[in-house]
Amino acid sequence: MPAFRLSPALGCLLALAAGVFTTLSAAPFQLWWLGPVAAGLLYTGLSALSPGQAALRGACYGLGLFGAGASWVFVSIHDYGYTGVPLALALTALFVAGLSLFPAVTLWAYRRLTGPRLAWLSFAGAWVLGEWLRTWLFTGFPWLLLGTSQVDSPLAPWAPVGGVYLLSLLTALTGTLGVELLRRRAWTAVPLAAVWLLPLALPAQWTQPTGEPLRVALLQGNLDQTIKWSAEGQREAANRYAELTRAQPDDLDLIVWPEAALPMFEREARPILERVQSNLAPRTALLTGILQRDGEGLYYNSVIGLGDVEGAYRKRHLVPFGEYLPLEPLLAGTIAFFDLPMPAMTPGPEGQGPIVVGGTAIGNAICYEIIYADQVAAQARHSELLLTVSNDTWFGRSIGPLQHLQMARLRALENGRYLMRATSNGVTALIDARGEVIARAPQFEMASLAGEVQPMTGLTPFTRTGSWPAWLLAALMVLPGLRRRRIQS
């Protein structure tokens, strides 16, 4: 069959629409069925393009995806980075354009290295390899991965098997098979049905409850970010979290404060924490996000505990421009956005164990870390519960916090663990081992969220292996479509 052709303008328009559709498939819109549609639109007519034309198509897709889905960056730069609108727009456009290079490179390589043979298979594999590249290159940005949108779809049972990248693979494969089916290739109905029907045969739950549920309360201070690091903000934070803590019942096992709940270093916060601890019931522990400064002058974004708590956690995956400044000698002092509100953080050590609260092991991820599936899986291997503390105030009233919550839900589903999500102004939530939100606090209010979380034992296949089997499968799917070089006689 001859290659299906689209005009260059129509092709770029469809790619742009596919990027927007990918955003709409995710939170807060949650039109998950648009995920396969987006992949199918991008696949349509691709075989007729040169590598350069395919790269342009990929860039258009990226502009649609990140322009619609990562628009919250403007809020962070303008509202909290004290940057004027023109410069904030320019920096946001630069951010979106930079991220658009990833799908551009992916489609360039796909057309450069593969041919028409089994194109529907190799396209899905190339898609996931592109997501893998975006996960680690330049510190990584695995935001809006295609598979994340499927946490509520019939494909969701695949998540404990192979994680978000397997979901991306199957979503992209659904899109390409759907296109081939529309081309009257009836045989594609068989693999398409297998992708969507096999989840019915998978276990409903890979992990099992262990011990008694923990009664917990997650506290949300809703402190104004613009004053947080001032003397006024420090006093207000101390008063709010002390007040919320005093209001909790005595039968709680655990109280959690969010990331950097007290906007000061642990040494300065210690008297406040000691007063809070003196008012806690004997059985109640407290975990809080806090900034630490060690004896060598290094700074850490951490989680520490009070009461019956063993261990602490220091954030490993730091946020560029938020917790450290890349190319600091060149950028420091040039514009207000590059002036960090605190000293540059240091990554925590590898191989950190869980925090143990009353005999229950809790794996940790601070803010941005929850979007890294393999890092969370490494914590889950040795934990019975998961905890993420975050300061999502930087997102403002954008869609960012709801996207962040959806990724946390997927981490719970992948690992078969209940997850506690404590944030400064939302979305604070309790999530069960199937990725369902069982309780949530309202956004942009001072609130406390109480409920029970069940420690779980056992490991899902994904928790055992991480993402490498899905990445390997993606590479194997590309191999049959690779172009064969002619041997010169």
HELIX and SHEET records of a PDB file:
HELIX    1   1 PRO A    8  SER A   25  1                                  18    
HELIX    2   2 LEU A   34  TYR A   43  1                                  10    
HELIX    3   3 LEU A   46  ALA A   48  5                                   3    
HELIX    4   4 PRO A   51  GLY A   69  1                                  19    
HELIX    5   5 TRP A   72  ASP A   79  1                                   8    
HELIX    6   6 VAL A   85  LEU A  113  1                                  29    
HELIX    7   7 ALA A  119  TRP A  136  1                                  18    
HELIX    8   8 LEU A  137  THR A  139  5                                   3    
HELIX    9   9 LEU A  146  ASP A  152  5                                   7    
HELIX   10  10 ALA A  156  TRP A  158  5                                   3    
HELIX   11  11 ALA A  159  LEU A  182  1                                  24    
HELIX   12  12 ALA A  186  THR A  188  5                                   3    
HELIX   13  13 ALA A  189  LEU A  197  1                                   9    
HELIX   14  14 LEU A  198  ALA A  201  5                                   4    
HELIX   15  15 ALA A  231  ARG A  246  1                                  16    
HELIX   16  16 GLU A  266  SER A  278  1                                  13    
HELIX   17  17 GLU A  328  LEU A  331  1                                   4    
HELIX   18  18 ALA A  336  PHE A  338  5                                   3    
HELIX   19  19 CYS A  367  ILE A  371  5                                   5    
HELIX   20  20 ALA A  373  ALA A  380  1                                   8    
HELIX   21  21 ASP A  392  PHE A  395  5                                   4    
HELIX   22  22 GLY A  400  ASN A  415  1                                  16    
HELIX   23  23 PRO A  461  THR A  465  1                                   5    
HELIX   24  24 TRP A  468  VAL A  478  1                                  11    
HELIX   25  25 LEU A  479  GLY A  481  5                                   3    
SHEET    1   A 2 GLN A 208  PRO A 209  0                                        
SHEET    2   A 2 MET A 456  THR A 457 -1                                        
SHEET    1   B 6 TYR A 313  ARG A 314  0                                        
SHEET    2   B 6 TYR A 299  LEU A 306 -1                                        
SHEET    3   B 6 ALA A 285  ARG A 293 -1                                        
SHEET    4   B 6 LEU A 254  VAL A 256  1                                        
SHEET    5   B 6 LEU A 214  GLN A 220  1                                        
SHEET    6   B 6 ALA A 447  VAL A 453 -1                                        
SHEET    1   C 7 VAL A 309  GLU A 310  0                                        
SHEET    2   C 7 ILE A 355  VAL A 357 -1                                        
SHEET    3   C 7 THR A 360  ILE A 366 -1                                        
SHEET    4   C 7 LEU A 385  SER A 390  1                                        
SHEET    5   C 7 LEU A 419  THR A 423  1                                        
SHEET    6   C 7 ALA A 429  ILE A 431 -1                                        
SHEET    7   C 7 VAL A 437  ARG A 440 -1                                        
END                                                                             
